[in-house]
Amino acid sequence: MDQNGNIVNRYAYDEWGNILSKQEQVTNPLRYAGEYYDDESGLYHLRSRYYDPTIGRFISRDSYEGDINNPLSLNLYTYVENDPLSYVDPSGHSLIGVVIGLPMDITITDN
């Protein structure tokens, strides 16, 4: 938002974080799930690894080997156990649940 309360940036994504539309007046590196996005590579930096939304996978393996009791965790490249509508992975190592009904608006102020 600018000093007059006008929205200056607006983004729309698919469930994997691919940008569907972008209206940007102020440069903003924070995008899908509040993570840093690299315009040049098209990857999100999730602290320990890079995530590629076009394939819905991390581009490097997880250092955490997974849990034998949870087969989805054994694929070391999988993003949020293939369920981006229910989970996010801010660290690149472990998923956390998304609060249903929580608005996903982020406000950046241009002073």
Buried (B, 14 or more C-beta within 10 A) or exposed (E): EEEEEEEBBEBEBEEBBBBEEEEEEEEBEEBBBEBEBEEEEEBBBBEBBBBBBEEBBBEEEBEEEBEEEEEEBEBBBBBBBEBBEEBBBEEBBEBEEBEEEEEEEEEBEEE
